[in-house]
Amino acid sequence: MAWCEGRGERRRLDLALIGAQPEGTWVVAFRDVARQVLSEDEAKALNLALDGLQAALRGETADLDAYFPDLVRRDA
Amino acid sequence: MPEAGLEGELAISLDWDGRRVRAARVASTRPARVAQVLVGKRAADAVALVPRLFSVCGRSQAVAAALACDRAAGIGADTARRQKRSAQVDGEIAHEHFWRILLDWPRAAGESGDAALFARIRARLPDWDAGRHDLAILLAEQILRAPLGVLEDPERFEDWLDAGESPLARVLARLRTEAAELDAPCVPLLPTITPGLAGVLARRLDADERFSGAPDWDGRPHETGARARLRARPLVAGTKPVLGRLAARLVELAELLNGEPAERMGATTISRGDAIAWVETARGLLTHRVTLDGETIARYQIVAPTEWNFHPRGALAVELAALRAADRAQLGRRVELLVQSLDPCVAWGVEVGHA
């Protein structure tokens, strides 16, 4: 078990499925069980995407592209 | 109550008089319009984004998105791509079913579950075509400690539970006792998805902007999931609903690992640039409806299995409303079992007030 913080929450997560992790590692959890370790890039992209989602849900639709830089930069 | 992140949670509240539930309310705080963020994106980008936004069944979500966007754009899939998508969905269903079996059901029965075994199984899952053979053997030898044939009919299943020779048999025997007292009439099972049925869902999505958050069929909420998919299997048909939902996942897992063919996905065109796709996921039917404007998404609507089963008047609400319990602890166990049997993809919390 480990205390984890992210996206404004603090929760105690079960690490049994992924093993002990160094501090600062981002994980994806489901029902207080950490199920997947994220690389730094993956964590960054996912956090941005979730920020974009929150912005969209608040009705801020003007410049959502900033939240999805890897998509926007891809060649058309 | 657990704190909800962006994914929202299921808020269950019960009025209990010390013996019976007098009223039950099921409310989801899941943002209903998550799919809105996909509007304006190119279809290919939406498909890449979807598994990030919906990570619980990310692969099935990605497949549903790809199927819907491809169909809307008039793109067909070659055999290789179809097989790859099938393997991804099958592997994900197996992953979720193993998780319930090894971790969640034991917890519902007051046991600790086998995280180490699940971790070993997870490691084998990514190589689905090779891994599933090993996992079929593992399911029989280590989890059932009996031939897979015990899942073929109610009599053999009951005997296997009674013999109690594996942790899972003992867990299910305990849940069987609890489940035997849960006797509510159920909402009907969702019919097998077909292009025609999918077309009807698309028309409902057109007609009612709340449909994606609270879907119904034939004027009433329906149940989706392994029990609906496998309703004709002798074990599922011959077992009372709550235990039947668990049994159905076991049967489905065995069939998946044995490579039994099944139609788990499809898509149909609604009109030019407009399509609806579906994937049968671990928790039930997932549908994505996409309308394109050229290469970009003009409209995106998702109906997930959790919305069917946790509808305010759906399976959980109906069955909670019929709960009896001798004390608060038994009430808690029965609520947990009911919720587990329907398996929401979000966190959930219960408040019990006195009627």
Boltz contact constraints between the chains, C-beta under 6 A:
constraints:
  - contact:
      token1: [A, 9]
      token2: [B, 3]
      max_distance: 6.0
  - contact:
      token1: [A, 9]
      token2: [B, 5]
      max_distance: 6.0
  - contact:
      token1: [A, 16]
      token2: [B, 115]
      max_distance: 6.0
  - contact:
      token1: [A, 17]
      token2: [B, 119]
      max_distance: 6.0
  - contact:
      token1: [A, 28]
      token2: [B, 55]
      max_distance: 6.0
  - contact:
      token1: [A, 30]
      token2: [B, 56]
      max_distance: 6.0
  - contact:
      token1: [A, 31]
      token2: [B, 347]
      max_distance: 6.0
  - contact:
      token1: [A, 46]
      token2: [B, 52]
      max_distance: 6.0
  - contact:
      token1: [A, 49]
      token2: [B, 52]
      max_distance: 6.0
  - contact:
      token1: [A, 50]
      token2: [B, 6]
      max_distance: 6.0
  - contact:
      token1: [A, 53]
      token2: [B, 37]
      max_distance: 6.0
  - contact:
      token1: [A, 56]
      token2: [B, 36]
      max_distance: 6.0
  - contact:
      token1: [A, 56]
      token2: [B, 37]
      max_distance: 6.0
  - contact:
      token1: [A, 57]
      token2: [B, 31]
      max_distance: 6.0
  - contact:
      token1: [A, 71]
      token2: [B, 45]
      max_distance: 6.0
